[in-house]
Amino acid sequence: MNNNNISVNNGKVLNAQYWETQYQNKNIGWDLGGISPALKIYIDNLKNKSSAVLIPGCGNTYEAEYLIEQGFTNITVIDIAPTLVLNLREKFNGNSNIAIILGDFFEHQGQYDIIIEQTFFCALEPALRQDYARKMNELLTTDGILFGLLFNRQFDMGPPFGGSQEEYRSIFQNEFNILQLELCLNSAAPRANTELFIELKKVNS
């Protein structure tokens, strides 16, 4: 794997060095410092603590911390920034309930019952969004669920990159049954009224 430019199969490129620099310089203004209330509430309603859970583009992954606190035992997180991944390995200190992977989401292989979206989609170049939807479908088990938060606004420059309900529906509708795609009413305060909550169920081919 080339940590400067990680290619995906259609020739588009993710710049791993960009994200590595952000973590080295502690330039992480997107970081909420804790799990989003909307994600916490959804996790609280999950019953199967042995479900295989993936968090791609995981960042400081407060979601994984919370999952472990709630007794989940099969968590995988992945990110492309080596400094971040090193910090996570120190933070979780060999906890057997979590696998921490340095790598490219688009090259990752596995099968997951649940995938959590939190600031990964908005970090990708918009040209990668259809690839994201297809890859998420590929990684989910039969009847697997992708849930999380997407920005319901536009930004002058990205990342983050924003979007709208209509755009997201067009991206996901061929790969998923859309169970929820609606304004999030319990966002973290800094993102109030600017997020959509998604719950998407894999469409099986």
ROSE-4610 file (N, C-alpha, C; in Angstrom, 1 decimal, always signed):
// ROSE-4610
residu = [M/M/M/N/N/N/N/N/N/N/N/N/N/N/N/I/I/I/S/S/S/V/V/V/N/N/N/N/N/N/G/G/G/K/K/K/V/V/V/L/L/L/N/N/N/A/A/A/Q/Q/Q/Y/Y/Y/W/W/W/E/E/E/T/T/T/Q/Q/Q/Y/Y/Y/Q/Q/Q/N/N/N/K/K/K/N/N/N/I/I/I/G/G/G/W/W/W/D/D/D/L/L/L/G/G/G/G/G/G/I/I/I/S/S/S/P/P/P/A/A/A/L/L/L/K/K/K/I/I/I/Y/Y/Y/I/I/I/D/D/D/N/N/N/L/L/L/K/K/K/N/N/N/K/K/K/S/S/S/S/S/S/A/A/A/V/V/V/L/L/L/I/I/I/P/P/P/G/G/G/C/C/C/G/G/G/N/N/N/T/T/T/Y/Y/Y/E/E/E/A/A/A/E/E/E/Y/Y/Y/L/L/L/I/I/I/E/E/E/Q/Q/Q/G/G/G/F/F/F/T/T/T/N/N/N/I/I/I/T/T/T/V/V/V/I/I/I/D/D/D/I/I/I/A/A/A/P/P/P/T/T/T/L/L/L/V/V/V/L/L/L/N/N/N/L/L/L/R/R/R/E/E/E/K/K/K/F/F/F/N/N/N/G/G/G/N/N/N/S/S/S/N/N/N/I/I/I/A/A/A/I/I/I/I/I/I/L/L/L/G/G/G/D/D/D/F/F/F/F/F/F/E/E/E/H/H/H/Q/Q/Q/G/G/G/Q/Q/Q/Y/Y/Y/D/D/D/I/I/I/I/I/I/I/I/I/E/E/E/Q/Q/Q/T/T/T/F/F/F/F/F/F/C/C/C/A/A/A/L/L/L/E/E/E/P/P/P/A/A/A/L/L/L/R/R/R/Q/Q/Q/D/D/D/Y/Y/Y/A/A/A/R/R/R/K/K/K/M/M/M/N/N/N/E/E/E/L/L/L/L/L/L/T/T/T/T/T/T/D/D/D/G/G/G/I/I/I/L/L/L/F/F/F/G/G/G/L/L/L/L/L/L/F/F/F/N/N/N/R/R/R/Q/Q/Q/F/F/F/D/D/D/M/M/M/G/G/G/P/P/P/P/P/P/F/F/F/G/G/G/G/G/G/S/S/S/Q/Q/Q/E/E/E/E/E/E/Y/Y/Y/R/R/R/S/S/S/I/I/I/F/F/F/Q/Q/Q/N/N/N/E/E/E/F/F/F/N/N/N/I/I/I/L/L/L/Q/Q/Q/L/L/L/E/E/E/L/L/L/C/C/C/L/L/L/N/N/N/S/S/S/A/A/A/A/A/A/P/P/P/R/R/R/A/A/A/N/N/N/T/T/T/E/E/E/L/L/L/F/F/F/I/I/I/E/E/E/L/L/L/K/K/K/K/K/K/V/V/V/N/N/N/S/S/S]
num = [1/1/1/2/2/2/3/3/3/4/4/4/5/5/5/6/6/6/7/7/7/8/8/8/9/9/9/10/10/10/11/11/11/12/12/12/13/13/13/14/14/14/15/15/15/16/16/16/17/17/17/18/18/18/19/19/19/20/20/20/21/21/21/22/22/22/23/23/23/24/24/24/25/25/25/26/26/26/27/27/27/28/28/28/29/29/29/30/30/30/31/31/31/32/32/32/33/33/33/34/34/34/35/35/35/36/36/36/37/37/37/38/38/38/39/39/39/40/40/40/41/41/41/42/42/42/43/43/43/44/44/44/45/45/45/46/46/46/47/47/47/48/48/48/49/49/49/50/50/50/51/51/51/52/52/52/53/53/53/54/54/54/55/55/55/56/56/56/57/57/57/58/58/58/59/59/59/60/60/60/61/61/61/62/62/62/63/63/63/64/64/64/65/65/65/66/66/66/67/67/67/68/68/68/69/69/69/70/70/70/71/71/71/72/72/72/73/73/73/74/74/74/75/75/75/76/76/76/77/77/77/78/78/78/79/79/79/80/80/80/81/81/81/82/82/82/83/83/83/84/84/84/85/85/85/86/86/86/87/87/87/88/88/88/89/89/89/90/90/90/91/91/91/92/92/92/93/93/93/94/94/94/95/95/95/96/96/96/97/97/97/98/98/98/99/99/99/100/100/100/101/101/101/102/102/102/103/103/103/104/104/104/105/105/105/106/106/106/107/107/107/108/108/108/109/109/109/110/110/110/111/111/111/112/112/112/113/113/113/114/114/114/115/115/115/116/116/116/117/117/117/118/118/118/119/119/119/120/120/120/121/121/121/122/122/122/123/123/123/124/124/124/125/125/125/126/126/126/127/127/127/128/128/128/129/129/129/130/130/130/131/131/131/132/132/132/133/133/133/134/134/134/135/135/135/136/136/136/137/137/137/138/138/138/139/139/139/140/140/140/141/141/141/142/142/142/143/143/143/144/144/144/145/145/145/146/146/146/147/147/147/148/148/148/149/149/149/150/150/150/151/151/151/152/152/152/153/153/153/154/154/154/155/155/155/156/156/156/157/157/157/158/158/158/159/159/159/160/160/160/161/161/161/162/162/162/163/163/163/164/164/164/165/165/165/166/166/166/167/167/167/168/168/168/169/169/169/170/170/170/171/171/171/172/172/172/173/173/173/174/174/174/175/175/175/176/176/176/177/177/177/178/178/178/179/179/179/180/180/180/181/181/181/182/182/182/183/183/183/184/184/184/185/185/185/186/186/186/187/187/187/188/188/188/189/189/189/190/190/190/191/191/191/192/192/192/193/193/193/194/194/194/195/195/195/196/196/196/197/197/197/198/198/198/199/199/199/200/200/200/201/201/201/202/202/202/203/203/203/204/204/204/205/205/205]
x = [+0.8/+0.0/+0.9/+0.6/+1.3/+0.6/+1.2/+0.6/+0.5/+1.0/+0.8/-0.4/-0.6/-1.7/-2.3/-3.5/-4.2/-5.2/-4.9/-5.8/-7.0/-8.1/-9.3/-9.4/-10.3/-10.2/-10.6/-11.2/-11.6/-10.6/-9.5/-8.5/-8.5/-9.6/-9.7/-8.7/-8.3/-7.3/-7.7/-7.5/-7.6/-6.2/-6.1/-4.8/-4.6/-3.9/-3.7/-2.8/-1.8/-0.9/-1.6/-2.6/-3.4/-4.0/-4.6/-5.2/-4.1/-3.0/-1.9/-1.4/-1.3/-0.8/-1.8/-3.1/-4.1/-3.9/-3.7/-3.5/-2.2/-1.1/+0.1/+0.1/-0.7/-0.8/-1.9/-2.6/-3.8/-4.8/-5.0/-5.9/-7.2/-8.0/-9.1/-10.4/-10.7/-11.8/-13.1/-13.2/-14.4/-14.7/-13.7/-13.8/-14.8/-15.8/-16.8/-16.3/-15.3/-14.8/-15.7/-16.6/-17.5/-18.4/-19.2/-20.1/-21.3/-21.8/-23.0/-24.2/-25.0/-26.2/-27.1/-27.2/-28.0/-27.4/-26.1/-25.5/-25.6/-25.5/-25.6/-27.0/-28.0/-29.4/-29.6/-29.1/-29.3/-28.5/-27.3/-26.5/-27.3/-27.8/-28.6/-29.7/-30.2/-31.3/-30.8/-29.5/-29.0/-28.9/-29.5/-29.6/-28.4/-27.9/-26.9/-25.5/-25.0/-23.7/-22.5/-22.8/-21.7/-21.8/-22.7/-22.7/-21.3/-21.0/-19.7/-20.0/-19.2/-19.4/-18.2/-18.3/-17.2/-17.5/-16.4/-16.4/-15.3/-15.6/-14.6/-14.3/-13.0/-12.6/-12.9/-12.4/-12.9/-12.5/-11.5/-11.0/-10.8/-11.1/-10.8/-11.8/-12.8/-13.7/-14.3/-15.0/-15.7/-16.8/-17.3/-18.3/-17.8/-16.6/-16.0/-15.9/-15.4/-15.4/-16.7/-17.7/-19.1/-19.6/-19.3/-19.7/-19.1/-17.8/-17.1/-17.7/-18.0/-18.6/-20.0/-20.7/-22.0/-21.9/-20.7/-20.5/-20.4/-20.2/-20.0/-18.6/-18.5/-17.3/-16.6/-17.1/-16.6/-16.6/-15.7/-15.6/-14.3/-14.5/-13.3/-13.4/-12.2/-12.1/-11.0/-11.1/-10.1/-9.9/-8.7/-8.3/-7.0/-6.8/-5.6/-4.5/-4.7/-3.7/-2.8/-1.5/-0.7/-0.6/-0.5/-0.4/-1.7/-2.8/-4.1/-4.2/-3.8/-3.9/-3.0/-1.8/-0.9/-1.5/-2.1/-2.7/-3.9/-4.6/-5.8/-5.3/-4.2/-3.7/-3.2/-2.6/-2.2/-3.4/-4.4/-5.6/-6.4/-6.5/-7.3/-6.4/-5.1/-4.1/-4.4/-4.5/-4.7/-6.0/-7.0/-8.4/-8.8/-9.2/-9.5/-10.8/-11.6/-12.9/-12.9/-11.7/-11.6/-10.3/-10.5/-9.4/-9.2/-8.0/-7.6/-6.7/-7.2/-6.6/-6.1/-4.9/-4.4/-4.5/-5.4/-5.6/-6.6/-6.9/-7.8/-9.1/-10.1/-11.5/-11.9/-11.6/-12.0/-11.3/-10.2/-9.5/-9.8/-10.5/-10.8/-11.8/-11.5/-12.3/-12.9/-14.1/-14.7/-16.2/-16.9/-18.4/-18.8/-19.7/-20.2/-21.7/-22.2/-23.6/-24.1/-23.2/-23.5/-22.3/-22.5/-21.5/-22.0/-21.1/-21.4/-20.8/-21.5/-21.1/-21.0/-19.8/-19.6/-18.4/-18.7/-17.7/-16.7/-17.1/-16.3/-16.8/-18.0/-18.6/-18.3/-18.4/-18.2/-16.7/-15.8/-14.4/-13.9/-14.7/-14.4/-14.7/-13.9/-14.2/-15.6/-16.5/-17.8/-17.8/-16.8/-16.7/-16.7/-16.3/-16.2/-17.5/-18.6/-19.7/-20.4/-20.5/-21.2/-20.3/-19.0/-18.1/-18.3/-18.5/-18.7/-20.0/-21.1/-22.3/-22.1/-21.5/-21.2/-20.4/-19.3/-18.4/-19.1/-19.9/-20.7/-21.6/-22.3/-23.1/-22.3/-21.2/-20.3/-19.9/-19.6/-19.0/-20.1/-21.4/-22.5/-22.9/-23.3/-23.9/-25.3/-25.9/-27.4/-28.2/-29.0/-29.8/-29.0/-27.7/-26.8/-27.3/-26.9/-27.4/-26.2/-26.4/-25.5/-26.3/-25.8/-26.5/-25.5/-26.0/-25.1/-25.6/-24.7/-25.1/-24.4/-25.1/-24.6/-24.9/-24.1/-24.3/-25.5/-26.4/-27.5/-27.3/-26.2/-25.8/-24.6/-24.3/-23.1/-22.0/-20.8/-19.6/-18.9/-18.3/-17.6/-16.5/-15.7/-14.6/-14.6/-14.0/-14.0/-12.6/-12.4/-13.4/-13.7/-14.9/-15.9/-16.7/-17.3/-18.1/-19.6/-20.5/-21.9/-22.7/-24.0/-25.0/-26.4/-27.3/-28.7/-29.4/-30.6/-31.4/-31.7/-32.0/-32.2/-31.0/-29.8/-28.6/-28.3/-28.4/-28.1/-29.0/-30.3/-31.2/-30.8/-30.4/-30.0/-28.8/-27.9/-26.6/-26.9/-27.8/-28.0/-29.1/-30.0/-31.3/-31.1/-30.0/-29.8/-29.1/-28.5/-27.7/-28.4/-29.4/-30.0/-31.5/-32.2/-33.5/-33.3/-33.9/-33.7/-34.8/-34.4/-35.3/-35.5/-34.4/-34.5/-33.5/-33.9/-33.1/-33.8/-33.6/-34.4/-33.6/-34.1/-33.4/-33.2/-31.9/-31.6/-32.0/-32.8/-33.4/-32.6/-31.6/-30.7/-29.3/-28.9/-27.4/-26.7/-25.4/-24.5/-24.7/-24.6/-24.9/-24.2/-22.9/-22.3/-22.8/-23.6/-24.1/-25.6/-26.3/-27.7/-28.3/-29.3/-30.1/-29.3/-28.2/-27.3/-27.1/-27.7/-27.4/-28.7/-28.5/-29.5/-29.1/-30.1/-29.8/-30.2/-29.3/-29.5/-29.5/-30.5/-30.5/-30.8/-29.8/-29.9/-29.7/-30.6/-30.5/-30.0/-29.1/-28.5/-29.5/-29.4/-30.2/-29.3/-29.8/-29.0/-29.2/-28.1/-28.3/-28.7]
y = [-1.2/+0.0/+1.2/+2.2/+3.5/+4.5/+4.9/+5.8/+7.2/+7.5/+8.9/+9.0/+8.0/+8.0/+6.6/+6.4/+5.1/+5.1/+4.3/+4.3/+3.3/+3.7/+2.7/+2.3/+1.3/+0.6/+1.4/+2.5/+3.3/+4.4/+4.4/+5.4/+6.6/+6.8/+8.0/+7.7/+8.8/+8.7/+9.3/+8.6/+9.2/+9.6/+10.8/+11.2/+10.9/+9.8/+9.4/+10.4/+11.0/+11.9/+13.2/+13.6/+14.7/+14.4/+13.3/+12.9/+12.7/+12.1/+11.9/+13.3/+14.2/+15.6/+16.2/+16.0/+16.6/+16.0/+14.7/+14.1/+14.5/+14.5/+14.9/+16.3/+17.2/+18.6/+18.9/+17.8/+17.9/+18.9/+18.9/+19.8/+18.9/+18.7/+17.8/+18.5/+19.6/+20.4/+19.7/+18.6/+17.8/+16.9/+16.8/+15.8/+16.4/+15.6/+16.1/+15.9/+15.0/+14.7/+13.7/+13.1/+12.1/+11.5/+10.5/+9.9/+10.8/+10.9/+11.7/+11.1/+11.9/+11.4/+10.5/+10.8/+10.0/+8.6/+8.5/+7.2/+6.4/+7.1/+6.4/+5.8/+6.6/+6.1/+4.8/+4.9/+3.7/+2.5/+2.7/+1.6/+1.0/+1.9/+1.4/+0.4/+0.5/-0.4/-1.6/-1.8/-3.0/-4.1/-5.3/-6.4/-7.4/-7.6/-8.7/-8.2/-8.4/-7.8/-8.5/-9.6/-10.3/-9.9/-9.0/-8.6/-8.1/-8.4/-7.9/-6.4/-5.5/-4.0/-3.5/-2.7/-2.0/-0.5/+0.3/+1.7/+2.2/+2.6/+3.0/+4.5/+4.8/+6.2/+6.7/+5.8/+5.8/+7.1/+7.8/+8.9/+8.4/+9.2/+8.8/+7.8/+7.5/+6.4/+6.2/+7.3/+7.3/+6.3/+6.0/+5.0/+3.6/+3.2/+2.0/+1.9/+3.0/+3.0/+2.7/+3.3/+3.2/+1.7/+1.2/-0.2/-1.2/-1.0/-1.8/-1.7/-0.4/-0.2/-0.9/-1.1/-1.7/-3.2/-3.7/-5.2/-5.8/-5.0/-5.5/-6.1/-7.2/-8.0/-8.3/-7.7/-8.0/-6.7/-5.8/-4.4/-4.3/-3.8/-3.5/-2.0/-1.3/+0.1/+0.2/+1.1/+1.2/+2.7/+3.1/+4.4/+4.4/+5.5/+5.5/+6.3/+6.9/+7.8/+7.0/+6.8/+6.0/+6.5/+7.8/+8.4/+8.1/+8.3/+8.0/+6.5/+5.6/+4.2/+3.8/+4.4/+4.1/+4.6/+5.8/+6.3/+5.4/+4.9/+4.0/+2.7/+2.2/+0.9/+1.1/+2.2/+2.5/+2.7/+3.4/+3.7/+2.5/+1.5/+0.3/-0.8/-0.6/-1.4/-2.9/-3.4/-4.9/-5.4/-4.6/-5.1/-6.1/-7.3/-8.4/-8.1/-7.2/-6.9/-6.0/-5.5/-4.5/-4.8/-4.8/-4.9/-3.5/-3.0/-1.7/-1.8/-1.4/-1.6/-0.3/-0.3/+0.8/+0.3/+1.0/+0.6/+1.4/+1.0/+1.7/+1.0/+1.7/+1.2/+0.5/+1.0/+0.5/-0.8/-1.1/-2.4/-3.4/-3.0/-3.8/-5.0/-6.1/-7.3/-7.8/-8.2/-8.7/-8.7/-9.2/-9.3/-8.8/-7.8/-7.1/-7.1/-7.2/-7.1/-5.7/-4.8/-3.4/-2.6/-1.5/-0.5/+0.9/+1.6/+2.9/+4.0/+4.9/+6.1/+7.3/+7.8/+9.1/+9.8/+10.8/+11.8/+11.1/+9.9/+9.3/+9.7/+9.5/+9.9/+11.3/+12.2/+13.6/+14.0/+13.0/+13.3/+12.8/+12.0/+11.5/+12.5/+12.6/+13.4/+12.9/+13.8/+13.5/+12.5/+12.5/+11.5/+10.1/+9.9/+8.5/+8.0/+8.8/+8.4/+7.2/+7.0/+5.8/+4.6/+4.7/+3.6/+3.3/+4.3/+4.1/+3.2/+3.6/+2.8/+1.4/+1.2/-0.2/-1.0/-0.4/-1.0/-1.4/-0.4/-0.7/-1.9/-2.0/-3.1/-4.4/-4.4/-5.6/-6.1/-5.1/-5.5/-6.0/-5.7/-6.1/-7.5/-8.2/-9.5/-9.3/-10.5/-10.4/-9.7/-8.8/-8.0/-7.1/-6.9/-6.0/-4.5/-3.8/-2.4/-1.4/-0.3/+0.8/+2.0/+2.5/+3.6/+4.7/+5.9/+7.0/+8.4/+9.3/+10.7/+11.2/+12.0/+12.7/+14.2/+15.1/+16.5/+16.9/+17.7/+18.2/+19.7/+19.9/+21.3/+21.2/+22.4/+22.5/+23.3/+23.0/+23.7/+24.4/+25.6/+26.3/+25.5/+24.8/+24.0/+22.7/+21.7/+20.5/+19.9/+18.9/+18.3/+19.2/+19.0/+18.1/+18.5/+17.5/+17.8/+17.5/+18.4/+18.2/+17.6/+17.8/+17.3/+17.5/+16.8/+17.0/+15.6/+15.6/+14.4/+13.8/+14.6/+14.1/+13.4/+14.1/+13.5/+12.2/+12.1/+10.9/+9.8/+10.1/+9.0/+8.5/+9.3/+8.8/+8.0/+8.2/+7.5/+6.1/+6.0/+4.8/+3.9/+4.4/+3.7/+2.3/+2.2/+1.0/-0.1/+0.3/-0.7/-1.0/-0.2/-0.3/-0.1/-0.7/-0.3/+0.8/+2.0/+3.2/+3.1/+2.8/+2.7/+4.0/+4.8/+6.2/+7.0/+8.2/+9.2/+10.6/+11.1/+12.2/+13.1/+14.3/+15.2/+14.6/+14.8/+14.3/+15.3/+14.8/+15.7/+15.7/+14.9/+14.8/+14.8/+15.7/+15.9/+16.5/+16.3/+17.0/+18.5/+19.3/+20.8/+21.5/+21.2/+22.0/+21.7/+20.6/+20.2/+20.2/+20.8/+20.9/+21.4/+20.7/+21.1/+21.1/+20.4/+20.3/+18.8/+17.9/+16.5/+15.7/+14.6/+13.6/+12.3/+11.6/+10.3/+9.3/+8.3/+7.3/+5.9/+5.1/+3.7/+3.0/+2.2/+1.6/+0.1/-0.7/-2.1/-2.6/-3.5/-4.0/-4.7/-4.3/-5.0/-6.1/-7.3/-8.5/-8.8/-9.0/-9.3/-10.7]
z = [+0.0/+0.0/+0.0/-0.8/-0.9/+0.0/+1.1/+2.0/+1.6/+0.4/-0.1/-1.0/-1.9/-2.7/-2.8/-2.3/-2.3/-3.4/-4.4/-5.6/-5.3/-5.9/-6.0/-7.4/-7.6/-8.9/-10.1/-9.9/-11.1/-11.4/-10.7/-11.0/-10.1/-9.4/-8.5/-7.3/-6.7/-5.6/-4.3/-3.2/-1.9/-1.4/-0.9/-0.4/+1.1/+1.3/+2.7/+3.4/+2.7/+3.3/+3.9/+3.2/+3.7/+5.1/+5.3/+6.6/+7.6/+7.2/+8.1/+8.7/+7.8/+8.2/+9.2/+9.0/+9.9/+11.3/+11.4/+12.7/+13.4/+12.6/+13.1/+13.7/+13.0/+13.4/+14.4/+14.7/+15.6/+15.0/+13.7/+13.0/+12.8/+13.9/+13.8/+14.3/+13.6/+14.0/+13.8/+13.1/+12.9/+14.1/+15.0/+16.1/+17.2/+17.5/+18.5/+19.9/+20.1/+21.5/+22.2/+21.5/+22.1/+21.0/+21.4/+20.4/+20.2/+19.0/+18.7/+19.4/+19.9/+20.6/+19.7/+18.5/+17.6/+17.4/+17.3/+17.2/+18.5/+19.6/+20.9/+21.1/+20.7/+20.9/+20.0/+18.8/+17.9/+18.4/+18.9/+19.5/+20.7/+21.5/+22.7/+22.4/+21.1/+20.7/+20.0/+19.8/+19.2/+20.2/+19.9/+20.9/+20.8/+19.6/+19.4/+19.6/+20.8/+21.1/+20.4/+19.7/+18.9/+17.5/+17.1/+15.7/+15.2/+14.0/+13.5/+13.0/+13.6/+13.4/+12.8/+11.7/+11.1/+11.2/+11.5/+11.5/+10.5/+9.3/+8.3/+8.5/+8.1/+8.3/+9.7/+10.7/+12.0/+12.9/+12.5/+13.4/+14.8/+15.8/+17.2/+17.7/+16.9/+17.1/+18.6/+19.0/+20.2/+20.1/+18.9/+18.7/+19.1/+18.8/+19.2/+20.7/+21.3/+22.8/+23.4/+22.9/+23.4/+23.2/+22.0/+21.7/+22.7/+23.0/+24.0/+25.4/+25.8/+27.1/+27.2/+26.0/+26.0/+25.8/+25.7/+25.7/+24.3/+23.3/+21.9/+21.8/+21.1/+21.2/+19.8/+18.7/+17.4/+16.6/+16.9/+16.3/+15.4/+14.2/+13.4/+13.0/+13.2/+12.7/+11.7/+10.8/+9.7/+9.4/+9.2/+8.8/+8.0/+7.2/+6.4/+7.0/+8.2/+8.8/+9.8/+9.5/+10.4/+11.8/+12.0/+13.3/+14.1/+13.5/+14.2/+14.6/+13.7/+14.0/+15.1/+15.1/+16.2/+17.6/+17.6/+18.8/+19.2/+18.3/+18.6/+19.2/+18.7/+19.2/+20.6/+20.9/+22.3/+23.2/+22.7/+23.4/+23.8/+22.9/+23.2/+23.8/+23.7/+24.4/+24.3/+23.1/+22.9/+23.2/+23.4/+23.7/+22.6/+23.0/+22.0/+21.3/+21.8/+21.2/+20.0/+19.7/+18.6/+17.7/+16.4/+15.5/+14.9/+14.9/+14.4/+13.2/+12.0/+10.7/+10.1/+9.7/+8.8/+7.4/+6.6/+5.3/+4.6/+3.3/+2.4/+2.5/+2.9/+2.9/+1.7/+0.5/-0.8/-1.1/-0.4/-0.6/+0.5/+1.5/+2.6/+2.3/+2.8/+2.6/+4.0/+4.0/+5.2/+5.0/+6.1/+6.1/+7.5/+7.4/+8.7/+8.7/+9.9/+10.1/+10.2/+10.7/+10.9/+10.5/+9.8/+9.5/+10.0/+10.7/+11.2/+10.4/+10.0/+9.2/+10.1/+10.3/+11.1/+10.5/+9.7/+9.1/+8.2/+7.6/+6.6/+5.2/+5.0/+3.7/+3.3/+4.2/+3.9/+3.7/+4.1/+3.9/+2.6/+1.9/+0.6/-0.5/-1.6/-2.7/-3.2/-3.6/-4.0/-5.2/-6.0/-7.2/-6.7/-5.4/-4.9/-4.3/-4.3/-3.5/-4.0/-5.3/-5.8/-5.5/-5.6/-5.2/-3.7/-2.9/-1.4/-1.3/-2.0/-1.8/-2.2/-3.3/-3.8/-2.8/-2.3/-1.4/-0.1/+0.4/+1.6/+1.4/+0.3/+0.0/+0.0/-0.6/-0.7/+0.7/+1.6/+2.9/+3.9/+3.6/+4.5/+4.3/+5.4/+5.3/+4.7/+4.4/+4.0/+5.1/+4.7/+5.6/+6.5/+6.2/+7.0/+6.9/+7.9/+8.1/+8.1/+7.4/+7.4/+8.0/+9.2/+9.8/+10.2/+10.3/+10.7/+10.3/+10.1/+9.9/+8.7/+7.9/+6.7/+6.9/+6.3/+6.4/+5.4/+5.9/+5.1/+4.8/+4.3/+3.9/+3.0/+2.4/+1.5/+2.2/+1.7/+2.2/+1.1/+1.4/+0.3/-0.3/+0.6/+0.2/+1.0/+0.5/+1.3/+1.3/+2.2/+3.1/+4.3/+4.9/+4.5/+3.3/+2.6/+1.5/+1.9/+1.6/+2.0/+0.9/+1.1/+0.1/+0.6/-0.1/+0.2/+0.3/+0.8/+0.9/-0.5/-1.4/-2.8/-3.4/-3.2/-3.7/-3.1/-1.8/-1.1/-1.5/-1.7/-2.1/-3.4/-4.4/-5.7/-5.6/-4.7/-4.5/-3.9/-3.0/-2.2/-2.7/-3.5/-3.7/-4.5/-5.3/-6.0/-5.2/-4.1/-3.3/-2.0/-1.6/-0.2/-0.3/+0.6/+1.0/+2.0/+1.7/+2.6/+3.7/+4.9/+6.0/+6.7/+6.7/+7.2/+6.5/+6.1/+5.5/+5.8/+7.0/+7.4/+8.4/+8.6/+9.4/+10.8/+11.3/+12.6/+13.6/+14.6/+15.6/+16.9/+17.0/+18.2/+17.9/+17.0/+16.7/+17.9/+17.8/+18.8/+18.5/+19.5/+19.4/+18.3/+18.0/+16.9/+15.5/+15.4/+14.1/+14.1/+15.0/+15.1/+13.8/+13.3/+12.1/+10.9/+10.9/+9.7/+9.3/+9.9/+9.6/+9.3/+8.5/+8.2/+8.9/+9.4/+10.0/+8.9/+8.6/+7.7/+8.3/+7.9/+8.2/+6.9/+6.4/+5.1/+5.2/+4.6/+4.6/+3.3/+3.3/+2.1/+1.2/-0.1/-1.2/-1.7/-1.6/-2.1/-3.5/-4.3/-5.7/-5.9]
